[in-house]
């Protein structure tokens, strides 16, 4: 990270030159080089993120720019934002330099990074691979080097899955951290802030943007829970092998593993989907015809659900979260893959992919727990990611654990 204004401007200009160099040339949906360079010259010095180049998912307002939510409809309908969102205010006050607003799966309501209007987001270095989503441009910005770190959001896995598919670290903050003023929700019961970045050691500093992350005196847990083989029945063998490597690395640090029964997780998507759809439809009511068929159908379904029909799922959500709280009170840390596949082929039929991926992420979405996605590589290519989850609001400890694990080279 640069520490002098001239160095910062030079770093920013170098990063700008790498923008939109992914194969689909669509990392950013809004970027203004003159604005970014001017912002760099006025970056808040002596601040924790001074000079850090950061991209922002295009569902947060930035004064002077449109907020598209990944659609041309909202790009026009929302007009030009007149105020920064809370998130942008925090970034700029922390000395970060905003490189632009990144591509996303429309409305942040998808997990592949496909977008019929702005083009599917493809991975730098692999023109046949989707980034995953919905924080698709966030991933691409870090991979192409136009941003040191990227702001994403995670409702059902929108940070964790693209991180795993792209060989990056993903941090999903505890639900409720941060302020959504000037941010555009998908489903308030699950929407969370987060980061995508390369280096595990950066986790505590980046996580401090959303809330307290004092890592002093944080200790490694003594136990952790791991999912059983039966849960992994649809998982790529390479990912299963890396899960065992990860488990062995934790045990080498002195942690004791316990395989747990997670059959009760089978209800997670059944609980998650109607609550998500019933909340998402309210934000976009009156505009459903503007969106692609798969998203329109989910929104229409959400609107068709009465409060009485949704209420039992909300009660089940509370019960599920309580049960997860009890689990983490016992085992301190939870380990499972972030996704069951290592790659999403661009242009393939992914109509069944969403359900397959969400089976691995929705249990933690329902729990509201902070989660890290730790990357694994094979011959320099992404080979899946492992989810580490801690108790709700135990972000500081999770981030400290992540930084400690960096010293062990746990994901090499």
NORTA-V664310 format. One record per run of one state. SS is the DSSP state (a for helix, b for strand, c for the rest). FROM is the first residue (numbers start at 0). LEN is the number of residues. Records with the same first field share a line. If there is no record, write none. Layout:
BEGIN
SS = FROM-LEN  FROM-LEN
END
This chain:
BEGIN
c = 0-4  17-10  30-2  41-11  57-2  60-5  66-5  77-2  80-5  93-3  102-3  108-13  123-2  130-5  144-4  154-5  166-2  172-10  183-8  197-2  207-15  227-1  232-4  252-3  260-2  284-3  290-2  304-2  331-2  337-7  345-7  367-3  378-2  389-5  406-6
a = 4-13  32-9  71-6  85-8  105-3  135-9  159-7  199-8  228-4  236-16  262-22  287-3  292-12  306-25  352-15  394-12
b = 27-3  52-5  59-1  65-1  79-1  96-6  121-2  125-5  148-6  168-4  182-1  191-6  222-5  255-5  333-4  344-1  370-8  380-9
END
